[in-house]
Amino acid sequence: MLPVVELRGAIPLAFALGIPWPLAAAAAVSGNMLPAPFIILFVRRVFSRLKEFAGFAGLINRLERRAMNKAAALMKKGKLYRCELVVLCLIVAVPLPGTGAWTGALIAALLNLRLKYSLVSVFAGVLIAAAIVTGGTYGLFGRVFRLF
């Protein structure tokens, strides 16, 4: 599972391999959620350790900046709106590369959101993204390919 493609690439790959959609969606959601709690719990410590090495400081700063830019639209004078968990869910649910569970977990960690609430929010976003990608891949593309 790669952080850029996550389930957005896994489900179309499963379709291309002929895997039934329930199995493809379940495996993609499971694989996508597996690293999320570890990212939320440990990413700040890992980042602080890696910043001590000169070669990693720039990379870590870029990753943090990228995650915070995803949440920048939600921020107003340094404070998130009250619906931060709903918005986190929507960021994860957008079926585009780079907006999945890994990014959502990174945003939750950098914003110090509580683990249990942020995991529920990220999981809901992953389910929405899985429904969109599975429906688009197996529904829309499946019908188009059956015509030929």
C-alpha positions as CSV (number, residue, x, y, z in Angstrom):
1,M,0.0,0.0,0.0
2,L,1.5,3.3,-1.1
3,P,0.5,6.6,0.5
4,V,-0.2,8.3,-2.8
5,V,-2.6,5.7,-4.3
6,E,-4.0,3.8,-1.3
7,L,-7.4,2.3,-2.1
8,R,-7.8,4.7,-5.1
9,G,-5.3,2.5,-6.9
10,A,-6.0,-0.8,-5.2
11,I,-9.6,-1.1,-6.2
12,P,-9.0,-0.4,-10.0
13,L,-6.1,-2.9,-9.9
14,A,-8.4,-5.5,-8.3
15,F,-10.9,-4.9,-11.0
16,A,-8.2,-5.4,-13.7
17,L,-7.3,-8.7,-12.0
18,G,-10.9,-9.9,-12.0
19,I,-11.3,-9.8,-8.2
20,P,-15.0,-9.5,-7.1
21,W,-15.9,-6.1,-5.8
22,P,-16.8,-7.1,-2.2
23,L,-13.4,-8.7,-1.6
24,A,-11.6,-5.8,-3.4
25,A,-13.3,-3.1,-1.3
26,A,-12.9,-5.0,2.0
27,A,-9.2,-5.6,1.3
28,A,-8.6,-2.0,0.2
29,V,-10.3,-0.6,3.3
30,S,-8.5,-2.9,5.6
31,G,-5.1,-2.2,4.1
32,N,-5.8,1.5,4.0
33,M,-6.8,1.7,7.7
34,L,-4.0,-0.5,9.0
35,P,-1.3,2.2,9.3
36,A,-3.6,5.0,10.4
37,P,-3.5,4.5,14.2
38,F,0.3,4.1,14.1
39,I,0.6,7.3,12.0
40,I,-1.6,9.2,14.5
41,L,0.3,7.9,17.5
42,F,3.9,8.0,16.4
43,V,4.4,10.4,13.5
44,R,5.2,13.4,15.6
45,R,7.9,11.6,17.5
46,V,9.3,10.1,14.3
47,F,9.3,13.5,12.6
48,S,11.1,15.2,15.6
49,R,13.8,12.5,15.6
50,L,14.3,12.7,11.8
51,K,14.6,16.5,11.9
52,E,17.8,16.0,13.9
53,F,19.4,14.6,10.7
54,A,20.2,17.4,8.2
55,G,19.2,15.3,5.2
56,F,15.7,14.7,6.5
57,A,14.8,18.1,7.9
58,G,13.7,19.5,4.5
59,L,11.7,16.5,3.6
60,I,9.9,16.4,7.0
61,N,9.1,20.1,6.8
62,R,7.7,19.6,3.3
63,L,5.5,16.7,4.5
64,E,4.2,18.8,7.4
65,R,3.6,21.8,5.2
66,R,1.7,19.6,2.7
67,A,-0.5,18.1,5.4
68,M,-1.2,21.5,6.9
69,N,-2.0,23.0,3.5
70,K,-4.7,20.3,3.1
71,A,-6.2,21.6,6.3
72,A,-5.5,25.3,5.6
73,A,-8.9,25.9,4.1
74,L,-10.5,24.9,7.4
75,M,-8.3,27.2,9.4
76,K,-9.2,30.7,10.5
77,K,-6.7,32.6,12.5
78,G,-5.1,29.3,13.8
79,K,-8.3,27.7,15.0
80,L,-10.3,25.0,13.2
81,Y,-14.1,25.3,12.9
82,R,-16.1,23.2,15.2
83,C,-16.8,20.6,12.6
84,E,-13.1,19.5,12.4
85,L,-13.8,15.8,12.4
86,V,-16.4,16.1,9.7
87,V,-14.0,18.0,7.6
88,L,-11.2,15.5,8.3
89,C,-13.6,12.8,7.1
90,L,-14.3,14.8,3.9
91,I,-10.6,15.3,3.2
92,V,-10.1,11.6,3.4
93,A,-13.2,10.8,1.4
94,V,-12.2,12.8,-1.7
95,P,-11.1,10.1,-4.1
96,L,-8.0,11.8,-5.4
97,P,-4.4,10.7,-4.9
98,G,-2.8,12.2,-1.8
99,T,-6.1,12.8,0.1
100,G,-6.5,9.4,1.8
101,A,-6.1,7.9,5.2
102,W,-2.4,8.5,5.4
103,T,-2.9,12.2,4.9
104,G,-5.9,12.3,7.2
105,A,-4.0,10.6,9.9
106,L,-1.0,12.9,9.5
107,I,-3.4,16.0,9.7
108,A,-5.0,14.5,12.8
109,A,-1.6,14.0,14.4
110,L,-0.3,17.4,13.6
111,L,-3.5,19.0,14.9
112,N,-3.4,17.0,18.1
113,L,-6.9,15.5,17.5
114,R,-7.8,12.7,19.9
115,L,-7.1,9.2,18.6
116,K,-10.5,7.6,19.0
117,Y,-12.4,10.4,17.3
118,S,-9.9,11.0,14.5
119,L,-9.8,7.2,13.7
120,V,-13.6,7.1,13.4
121,S,-13.4,10.2,11.2
122,V,-10.7,8.7,9.0
123,F,-12.5,5.4,8.8
124,A,-15.7,7.0,7.7
125,G,-13.8,8.9,5.0
126,V,-12.1,5.7,3.8
127,L,-15.5,4.0,3.6
128,I,-16.9,6.9,1.5
129,A,-13.9,6.9,-0.8
130,A,-14.2,3.1,-1.1
131,A,-17.8,3.4,-2.1
132,I,-17.1,6.1,-4.7
133,V,-14.1,4.3,-6.2
134,T,-15.7,0.8,-6.1
135,G,-18.9,2.2,-7.6
136,G,-17.0,4.1,-10.3
137,T,-14.7,1.2,-11.1
138,Y,-17.0,-1.8,-11.0
139,G,-20.2,0.1,-11.9
140,L,-19.3,2.6,-14.5
141,F,-16.2,1.0,-16.0
142,G,-17.6,-2.5,-15.6
143,R,-20.6,-1.6,-17.8
144,V,-18.4,0.1,-20.4
145,F,-16.0,-2.9,-20.6
146,R,-18.9,-5.3,-20.9
147,L,-20.1,-3.5,-24.0
148,F,-16.9,-4.5,-25.8
